[in-house]
Amino acid sequence: METRANHVWVGAVTLVLLVAAVAFALWLARLNEGTQNEFDIFFKQSVDGLAKGSEVAYSGVPVGQVSQIQLWPKDPSFVRVRIRVDNKVPITVGTTATVQGSFTGVSDIQLEGAAKGAPPIVEVGPEGVPVIPTKPGGFGEILANAPLLMERLATLTENLNQLLSEENRRSITGILANTDKMTKDISQATPELRATMVELHGTLAQATQTLAAFQGVADKADELLGSEGNSLAAQLRATLASAQRSMDQFDVTMKHAQPALDQVSNQTLPAAEAAIRDLRATSKALRNVTEKIDDQGAAALLKGQKLPDYKP
């Protein structure tokens, strides 16, 4: 009887200890939860590989985990991810979140961008906790867009196949053959090109000598003009001055002769014109007489005019 009572007491004590251990574990869990801060992250992209309990890292250092993940009811184009982060981690203004994927298909959340002296993110978001802004992830974005990349790669491959068709390959082969022939022709023409370059060098040397000689002639002409040109210029200036004086005297003479010219123009010229007209008439009459003598002789001057015949 006493042995059975001892077993009961042992079982009761063991059960009490187990309950106490569970209660202590729950207390520790709640204590740990009380030392974490919650944040929401709204991703407008695929979060494939991300699940509840996924790791949250800050610059590669684990700082928390994902507690919730679901489509945002207010806008299903966003995925709302709630994370719990150790309250000692500085989640400040400028911190951003990205989904970091891997080849194994498991994704986690990476936080980065903290600045020294920046204030913490404390503004409450639409779901009652602060919101960490997002930015496109590098490798995770590539993995998320892998199907689109594969489709574009397939399209590129198809276009390359069309570009490298049989006809285009023949054209490319012809172009390469022509290029090879051109290279050979240039190689064969290299000696002639060298000879031409030598001749061109000699021509340039002669041209340089000619220019030097021309420069010497120009210098001598400049010296000649410098020594004798002054006297020639002085003589030319004297001649021009003399011509100017002659023109001035001519102008004075014309001014004095202007009244006489006006009188000649108004009186003498009309009388002269009348005399010229009379002289022209006299000349015409004499011409007629002369022509008559030539045609009929001198007796024609003594004959009267012939009377017309009378017919009854």
C-alpha positions, 0 to 999 in steps of 0.5 A: 500500500505504501509502495503504491502511494509512493508511485502516485506521489512520484507521478504527481510530482512528475506531472507538475514538473512537466506542466511547470516546464511547459509554462516556463517555455511559454513564458520565455516565448512570450518574453522573446516576442515582447522584445521584437518589433513588427513591420509590414512590407508590401511587395508588388512582385512575386515572393516565390520561395518566401513562407512563414518562418522565413529568415529576415537578415540585415546586411546578411546578419539574421535579425528576425523572421516572417510571421505573416504572408498574404495578399493585401485585401485592399489591393491584391496586386500587393503581397503583405509580408509582416516580419518580426525584428529584434528591437535592438536592430536599428530600422531607420528611415532609408532602410529598404527590403528586398526578396532574396532568392536562391537556386534552391527555391528558398527565399528570405528578406534582406534589409539594408540602407541604414544611415547613421543618425537617421530617425527610426521608422515609427509612422504607423501604416495601414495595418497598424504597424510601421511599413518598410519600403521595398526596392527591386531585388537583384538575383531574386528579381532575375529568378522571378523574371526567369520565365520571361527571360527564357521566352525572350531568349527563345525569340532571340534564338529563333531570330538568329536562326532566321538571320543565319538562313542558307541564303544569308550564309551564302551572302556572308560567305561571298562577303568574306571571299571578297574581303579575302580577295581585297586583302590579297590585292592590297598585299600584292599592290604594296610594292607599288604603293611603296614606290608611289609613296617614295615618289610622293616624298620626292615631289613634296621635297621639290615643292618645299624647295620651290616654296623656299625659292619663291619666298626668297623672290618675295623677300627681294621684291619686298625689299625693292618696293621698300627702297624704290617704292617710296620715290615712285609713290612721291612722284605719283602723288605729285602727278595726281596733285598737278592733275587736280590743279588742272581740273580745278582750272578747267572748272573755273574756265567753264564757269566763265564761259557758261554765259557765252555758251548760253548765248550761242545756244539761244541765238547763234544756233537757231540762225545757224540751223536756218542757214544750214536748212537753206544750204541743204535746199540750195544743194538739192536744187544744184544737184537736180540741175547737174543731173539734168545736164548730165542726162539731157545736155546743156540745151535742156536748160534753154528749152521750155516746158513741153506743152501737152498734146491736144486731142479734140 
